[in-house]
Amino acid sequence: MSMDLYVWKRPLVSEDEAPQLLERFYEEGDASAFEPSEDVFRFYDELVAMYTDFEGERSDRIIDLSLSWSVPDDVLNGIVALAQKHDLVLYDPQGPTFHSPAGLLVEPVRRDPAVLRQALKALFVGVALVVGGWVLPIPVLDWIAIVIGAFVVLMALYSVLVWLRE
């Protein structure tokens, strides 16, 4: 019984996209699914030097590691470390487990206008609470409304600033 690990350089995909990429490569024979990279060659060469009983095909696009389920944890940890050393994607479909190069796989920033609308609504409600508390003739309730309103205003402003920074 064996397990497969896949290692490649690019494209950088999410864990959800990796199976479709492998399907495109193996089932359709589309070699352009993975970009060639010297780092993949180096990974393979270092892997073979570290674990002499490794059998696999040397490629500059993707390495398919077929390993026994009984492979020791230190070997698996070594493979993960080696992939990280060369900034490679490592995908284990059995887990599934996914390791991407540190700092390279960044989700695109999507400014959701709904977040801004909600923050502006909260700002309006907060200001209304502060003003309402200020004019409210009930002594204890007026300060409670002002404090809650001020808190809502601060949180709404913070949300707007975070949204703008994205």
Summary of the structure (lengths in Angstrom):
residues: 166
radius of gyration: 26.7
end to end distance: 47.1
largest distance: 83.8
contacts: 441
relative contact order: 0.14
helix: 53%
strand: 14%
